[in-house]
Amino acid sequence: MRLLIPQQVNRNTYVHQMGWCYPIMIWNRQHYNQAVLNLEKTSLGSPAKRYYFYGPNGVKHTWQLRQPLELNWYAGTRRWTDTGARDFWLVFRTDAQRTLALLHLNH
């Protein structure tokens, strides 16, 4: 599994504004899906997710049914509007949660 671990997310993103600051980037959709399934079974619980859909006035988004502030981590894509390519992100509230997730992903 190819991972990239930046120090923190950009402060201007909505993910940082919601309180998730410590990211893990995964390059492959299959590995991303596997990582989310593995981490949901741990003490971290389910992630917050943002769903995008196309409306009459362009792309809109909505959060899942649970309140995002109750959840410890975020799972989703970062959209690149110029190329259409996507990378997949797991973003955690604390560095300790990110370290715990890395331990679960690397076993």
C-alpha positions in Angstrom: 0.0 0.0 0.0 1.5 3.3 -1.1 1.0 6.0 1.6 2.1 9.6 1.9 2.0 11.2 5.3 2.1 15.0 5.2 2.7 16.9 8.4 -0.8 18.6 8.4 -3.5 19.5 5.9 -3.8 23.0 4.5 -5.4 25.4 7.0 -7.7 26.8 4.3 -9.5 23.5 3.6 -12.9 22.6 5.0 -11.4 19.4 6.5 -9.1 21.5 8.7 -11.9 23.9 9.6 -13.9 20.9 10.8 -11.1 19.9 13.1 -9.3 17.1 11.2 -5.7 18.1 10.8 -3.5 15.0 10.5 -3.7 13.3 7.1 -2.7 10.0 5.5 -2.9 10.0 1.7 -3.5 6.8 -0.2 -2.9 6.5 -3.9 -5.0 3.6 -5.0 -8.8 3.3 -4.7 -8.7 -0.4 -3.8 -6.2 0.2 -1.0 -8.3 3.2 0.2 -11.4 1.0 0.4 -9.5 -1.7 2.2 -8.0 0.8 4.7 -11.5 2.3 5.5 -13.0 -1.1 6.1 -10.0 -2.1 8.4 -10.2 1.1 10.4 -13.9 1.0 10.9 -13.5 -2.2 12.8 -11.1 -0.5 15.3 -11.7 1.9 18.2 -11.7 4.8 15.7 -15.2 3.9 14.5 -16.8 5.1 11.3 -15.4 8.1 9.4 -17.1 11.2 8.3 -17.8 11.3 4.6 -18.8 14.0 2.2 -20.9 13.0 -0.7 -20.9 15.0 -4.0 -23.7 15.0 -6.5 -24.6 16.9 -9.7 -27.5 19.3 -9.4 -29.0 21.7 -12.0 -26.6 24.4 -10.9 -23.4 22.3 -10.8 -21.7 20.1 -8.2 -23.3 20.2 -4.7 -22.3 18.3 -1.6 -23.8 17.0 1.6 -22.6 15.3 4.7 -23.6 11.8 5.8 -26.5 11.5 8.3 -24.3 11.6 11.5 -22.9 14.9 12.6 -19.3 15.2 11.3 -18.1 16.9 14.5 -18.9 13.7 16.5 -16.6 11.6 14.4 -12.8 11.1 15.0 -11.7 10.9 11.3 -12.6 11.9 7.8 -12.3 9.7 4.7 -12.7 11.0 1.2 -11.2 12.3 -2.0 -9.5 15.6 -2.8 -10.8 16.7 -6.2 -8.5 18.0 -8.8 -10.6 20.1 -11.2 -8.0 20.6 -13.8 -7.0 17.0 -14.5 -9.9 14.9 -13.1 -7.4 12.8 -11.1 -8.2 11.9 -7.5 -6.2 10.9 -4.5 -7.7 9.5 -1.3 -7.4 10.9 2.2 -7.8 9.7 5.7 -7.6 12.7 8.1 -7.6 12.4 11.9 -8.2 14.9 14.7 -5.0 14.1 16.6 -1.5 12.8 15.7 -2.0 9.9 18.2 -5.1 8.8 16.2 -3.1 8.9 13.0 -0.3 6.9 14.5 -2.9 4.3 15.8 -4.4 4.1 12.3 -0.9 3.6 10.7 -0.3 0.7 13.1 -3.6 -0.9 12.1 -2.9 -0.4 8.4 0.7 -1.8 8.5 -0.1 -5.1 10.3 
